[in-house]
Amino acid sequence: MKYIRYAAIPALLAAPAFAGNLQEPVVEPVIAAPVQVQPISDWTGAYVGGQLGYGTTSTLEWSGNEDEPTLFQGSDDLDGGFGGLHVGYLHDLGQWALGAELDYDWADISNTFDIATDDGVISNEYTIDEIARLKFIAGYDLGNGLVYGTAGVFNANLDGGIYGEADDNGWLAGVGYKHKFTENWIGGVEALYHKASDFDDTGADLKMTTVSARISYKF
């Protein structure tokens, strides 16, 4: 019995040690999800697209002279819709973006007028049926938005009336806004003022305003 009692003593002394070796639950560290950083929008690149809009001539003044009949009595307006295509390029400088754009519109900006001639008063329809533009663009970068000013030159074709077809160049200026829906698809609006003095030597001063909605794909 003495030997059994002595043998039990080490076991009793070791019991606290075994109890102390019981492992506590391991708590897994919480790893925060990575913060998604939005890519910085970049306007640099070529783009193509289309536009639809409305145009009106604030004044279309035909003065005539001694050798040619007066077309319109005073000032008259043409108005109507247009649609076309555009191609351009922008370079993003950081806070600013610079670029250039070509666009072409098929138009039906028209009206019918009573015209005084040597044979009396006749009615003729005048229509601006084509407009081509070369524009230079300077814009302020808002990230996914670009507000810009533009200036350049245009060519317009005026069809109808006793002069038949007239074609001439002028200057333009305007403002616009582009917005990125994705890095490739861009929507926007644009308002332009056009002026051509003595249009195709007819004595007409053409002053036209256009407003358009635009969609572009950037490469």
RAURRA-V34534 format. One record per backbone hydrogen bond with DSSP energy under -1.0 kcal/mol. NH is the residue of the N-H (numbers start at 1). CO is the residue of the C=O. E is the energy in kcal/mol with one decimal. If there is no record, write none. Layout:
nh = {NH,NH}
co = {CO,CO}
e = {E,E}
//
This chain:
nh = {5,6,7,8,12,13,14,18,19,20,22,45,47,48,49,50,51,52,53,54,55,56,57,58,59,61,63,65,74,79,80,82,83,84,85,86,87,88,89,90,91,93,97,98,99,100,101,102,103,104,105,106,107,108,109,110,111,113,115,117,120,122,124,126,127,128,129,131,132,133,134,135,136,137,138,139,140,141,142,146,147,148,149,150,151,152,153,154,155,156,157,158,159,160,164,166,168,170,171,172,173,174,175,176,177,178,179,180,181,182,186,187,188,189,190,191,192,193,194,195,196,199,201,202,205,206,207,208,209,210,211,212,213,214,215,216,217,218,219}
co = {1,2,3,4,8,9,10,14,15,16,19,90,88,217,86,215,84,213,82,211,80,209,78,207,207,205,203,68,72,110,55,53,106,51,104,49,102,47,100,45,98,96,139,91,137,89,135,87,133,85,131,83,129,81,128,79,126,124,122,120,117,115,113,111,159,109,157,105,155,103,153,101,151,99,149,97,147,95,145,178,140,176,138,174,136,172,134,170,132,168,130,166,127,164,161,158,156,154,195,152,193,150,191,148,189,146,187,144,185,185,216,179,214,177,212,175,210,173,208,171,206,204,198,199,61,196,59,194,56,192,54,190,52,188,50,186,48,184,46}
e = {-2.6,-2.5,-2.0,-1.4,-2.2,-2.4,-1.9,-2.1,-2.4,-2.5,-1.3,-2.5,-2.4,-1.8,-2.2,-2.0,-1.9,-2.1,-2.6,-2.4,-3.1,-2.4,-2.6,-1.2,-1.0,-1.3,-1.2,-1.4,-1.2,-1.7,-1.9,-1.9,-2.1,-2.2,-1.9,-2.2,-2.5,-2.5,-2.3,-2.0,-3.0,-3.5,-2.3,-2.1,-2.1,-1.7,-2.6,-2.9,-1.8,-2.5,-3.0,-3.0,-1.9,-2.6,-1.8,-2.1,-1.7,-2.7,-4.1,-2.1,-1.5,-2.4,-2.3,-2.7,-2.6,-3.1,-1.7,-1.9,-2.7,-2.5,-2.5,-2.9,-2.9,-2.7,-2.2,-3.2,-3.2,-2.8,-3.2,-2.5,-1.6,-2.4,-2.3,-2.4,-1.7,-2.0,-2.0,-2.1,-2.6,-2.3,-2.1,-3.5,-3.5,-2.3,-1.3,-3.4,-1.8,-2.0,-2.0,-2.2,-1.8,-2.5,-1.8,-2.2,-2.4,-2.7,-3.1,-3.1,-2.3,-1.5,-2.6,-2.6,-1.8,-1.8,-2.1,-2.6,-2.7,-3.0,-3.6,-2.3,-2.4,-4.4,-2.1,-1.8,-1.6,-2.8,-1.5,-2.0,-3.0,-2.4,-2.3,-2.5,-2.9,-3.0,-2.2,-3.2,-3.2,-3.3,-2.8}
//
